[in-house]
């Protein structure tokens, strides 16, 4: 199975999305997603 993680907006730091990640991946996940708080598409990064 994978590891559950939360994605936070890089602009406003709001935590908008949750997803699963492969346990073998070492680097942090970065995905461009829509942020409701910013009302734009921004980069969302994996939080600690």
OpenMM code with the backbone's topology and positions (N, CA, C; nanometers):
from openmm import Vec3, app, unit

residues = "UNK UNK UNK UNK UNK UNK UNK UNK UNK UNK UNK UNK UNK UNK UNK UNK UNK UNK UNK UNK UNK UNK UNK UNK UNK UNK UNK UNK UNK UNK UNK UNK UNK UNK UNK UNK UNK UNK UNK UNK UNK UNK UNK UNK UNK UNK UNK UNK".split()
positions = [
    Vec3(0.0844, -0.1173, 0.0000),
    Vec3(0.0000, 0.0000, 0.0000),
    Vec3(0.0889, 0.1236, 0.0000),
    Vec3(0.0321, 0.2391, 0.0200),
    Vec3(0.1085, 0.3627, 0.0180),
    Vec3(0.0963, 0.4383, 0.1479),
    Vec3(0.1489, 0.5577, 0.1464),
    Vec3(0.1495, 0.6436, 0.2630),
    Vec3(0.0564, 0.7618, 0.2358),
    Vec3(-0.0355, 0.7916, 0.3265),
    Vec3(-0.1281, 0.9023, 0.3082),
    Vec3(-0.0569, 1.0324, 0.3427),
    Vec3(-0.0741, 1.1352, 0.2586),
    Vec3(-0.0113, 1.2626, 0.2846),
    Vec3(-0.1047, 1.3768, 0.2496),
    Vec3(-0.0714, 1.4958, 0.2959),
    Vec3(-0.1520, 1.6149, 0.2744),
    Vec3(-0.0733, 1.7117, 0.1875),
    Vec3(-0.1424, 1.7743, 0.0921),
    Vec3(-0.0803, 1.8733, 0.0050),
    Vec3(-0.1225, 2.0134, 0.0486),
    Vec3(-0.0249, 2.1044, 0.0613),
    Vec3(-0.0516, 2.2417, 0.1029),
    Vec3(-0.0117, 2.3377, -0.0080),
    Vec3(-0.0877, 2.4450, -0.0224),
    Vec3(-0.0617, 2.5474, -0.1231),
    Vec3(0.0696, 2.6180, -0.0902),
    Vec3(0.1522, 2.6414, -0.1912),
    Vec3(0.2804, 2.7093, -0.1688),
    Vec3(0.2618, 2.8595, -0.1495),
    Vec3(0.1494, 2.9152, -0.1925),
    Vec3(0.1241, 3.0596, -0.1800),
    Vec3(0.0650, 3.0951, -0.0432),
    Vec3(-0.0444, 3.0287, -0.0058),
    Vec3(-0.1150, 3.0674, 0.1166),
    Vec3(-0.1044, 2.9634, 0.2286),
    Vec3(-0.0421, 2.8508, 0.2026),
    Vec3(-0.0193, 2.7421, 0.2991),
    Vec3(-0.1461, 2.6739, 0.3476),
    Vec3(-0.2579, 2.6902, 0.2779),
    Vec3(-0.3793, 2.6187, 0.3170),
    Vec3(-0.3692, 2.4740, 0.2707),
    Vec3(-0.4146, 2.3818, 0.3535),
    Vec3(-0.4053, 2.2384, 0.3228),
    Vec3(-0.5342, 2.1945, 0.2558),
    Vec3(-0.5286, 2.1773, 0.1234),
    Vec3(-0.6482, 2.1557, 0.0435),
    Vec3(-0.6705, 2.0116, 0.0016),
    Vec3(-0.5661, 1.9350, -0.0219),
    Vec3(-0.5792, 1.8033, -0.0827),
    Vec3(-0.5074, 1.6978, 0.0000),
    Vec3(-0.5582, 1.5743, -0.0075),
    Vec3(-0.4888, 1.4599, 0.0501),
    Vec3(-0.4792, 1.3534, -0.0577),
    Vec3(-0.3721, 1.2749, -0.0548),
    Vec3(-0.3480, 1.1737, -0.1567),
    Vec3(-0.2626, 1.0622, -0.0994),
    Vec3(-0.2383, 0.9598, -0.1791),
    Vec3(-0.1521, 0.8495, -0.1397),
    Vec3(-0.0205, 0.8601, -0.2163),
    Vec3(0.0871, 0.8121, -0.1530),
    Vec3(0.2198, 0.8186, -0.2134),
    Vec3(0.2888, 0.6847, -0.1954),
    Vec3(0.3678, 0.6462, -0.2933),
    Vec3(0.4467, 0.5247, -0.2848),
    Vec3(0.5496, 0.5392, -0.1729),
    Vec3(0.5632, 0.4384, -0.0899),
    Vec3(0.6558, 0.4465, 0.0237),
    Vec3(0.8018, 0.4516, -0.0196),
    Vec3(0.8343, 0.4044, -0.1390),
    Vec3(0.9722, 0.4017, -0.1862),
    Vec3(1.0192, 0.5364, -0.2405),
    Vec3(0.9289, 0.6289, -0.2686),
    Vec3(0.9661, 0.7598, -0.3243),
    Vec3(1.0328, 0.8429, -0.2151),
    Vec3(1.1472, 0.9022, -0.2467),
    Vec3(1.2222, 0.9770, -0.1465),
    Vec3(1.1987, 1.1275, -0.1545),
    Vec3(1.1753, 1.1816, -0.2738),
    Vec3(1.1577, 1.3262, -0.2861),
    Vec3(1.0146, 1.3663, -0.2531),
    Vec3(0.9958, 1.4948, -0.2221),
    Vec3(0.8635, 1.5458, -0.1879),
    Vec3(0.7801, 1.5653, -0.3134),
    Vec3(0.6513, 1.5383, -0.2994),
    Vec3(0.5584, 1.5476, -0.4105),
    Vec3(0.5194, 1.6934, -0.4343),
    Vec3(0.5198, 1.7374, -0.5610),
    Vec3(0.4749, 1.8713, -0.6002),
    Vec3(0.3782, 1.8571, -0.7160),
    Vec3(0.2577, 1.9120, -0.7004),
    Vec3(0.1540, 1.9010, -0.8019),
    Vec3(0.0883, 2.0374, -0.8179),
    Vec3(0.0575, 2.0748, -0.9422),
    Vec3(-0.0129, 2.1999, -0.9658),
    Vec3(-0.1629, 2.1728, -0.9560),
    Vec3(-0.2280, 2.2351, -0.8569),
    Vec3(-0.3696, 2.2130, -0.8291),
    Vec3(-0.4390, 2.3470, -0.8083),
    Vec3(-0.5734, 2.3439, -0.8070),
    Vec3(-0.6514, 2.4645, -0.7824),
    Vec3(-0.6641, 2.4881, -0.6328),
    Vec3(-0.6392, 2.6114, -0.5896),
    Vec3(-0.6524, 2.6501, -0.4492),
    Vec3(-0.7765, 2.7377, -0.4348),
    Vec3(-0.8686, 2.6975, -0.3482),
    Vec3(-0.9916, 2.7739, -0.3275),
    Vec3(-0.9636, 2.9074, -0.2600),
    Vec3(-0.8654, 2.9127, -0.1717),
    Vec3(-0.8340, 3.0356, -0.0998),
    Vec3(-0.7713, 3.1401, -0.1924),
    Vec3(-0.6801, 3.0968, -0.2796),
    Vec3(-0.6138, 3.1885, -0.3746),
    Vec3(-0.6982, 3.2111, -0.4998),
    Vec3(-0.7888, 3.1193, -0.5288),
    Vec3(-0.8737, 3.1218, -0.6478),
    Vec3(-0.7929, 3.1131, -0.7772),
    Vec3(-0.6784, 3.0435, -0.7722),
    Vec3(-0.5935, 3.0217, -0.8897),
    Vec3(-0.5305, 2.8835, -0.8813),
    Vec3(-0.4674, 2.8414, -0.9897),
    Vec3(-0.3899, 2.7181, -0.9904),
    Vec3(-0.2504, 2.7495, -0.9374),
    Vec3(-0.2090, 2.6810, -0.8323),
    Vec3(-0.0781, 2.7018, -0.7714),
    Vec3(-0.0123, 2.5668, -0.7464),
    Vec3(0.1161, 2.5695, -0.7146),
    Vec3(0.1899, 2.4477, -0.6818),
    Vec3(0.1544, 2.4082, -0.5389),
    Vec3(0.1164, 2.2829, -0.5207),
    Vec3(0.0877, 2.2269, -0.3893),
    Vec3(0.1971, 2.1272, -0.3561),
    Vec3(0.2532, 2.1386, -0.2355),
    Vec3(0.3643, 2.0542, -0.1938),
    Vec3(0.3232, 1.9652, -0.0777),
    Vec3(0.3918, 1.8533, -0.0681),
    Vec3(0.3710, 1.7594, 0.0414),
    Vec3(0.4151, 1.8235, 0.1728),
    Vec3(0.3324, 1.8116, 0.2760),
    Vec3(0.3688, 1.8671, 0.4077),
    Vec3(0.4346, 1.7594, 0.4918),
    Vec3(0.4977, 1.7995, 0.5997),
    Vec3(0.5648, 1.7039, 0.6883),
    Vec3(0.4658, 1.6292, 0.7709),
] * unit.nanometer
topology = app.Topology()
chain = topology.addChain("A")
for resn in residues:
    res = topology.addResidue(resn, chain)
    for name in ("N", "CA", "C"):
        topology.addAtom(name, app.Element.getBySymbol(name[0]), res)
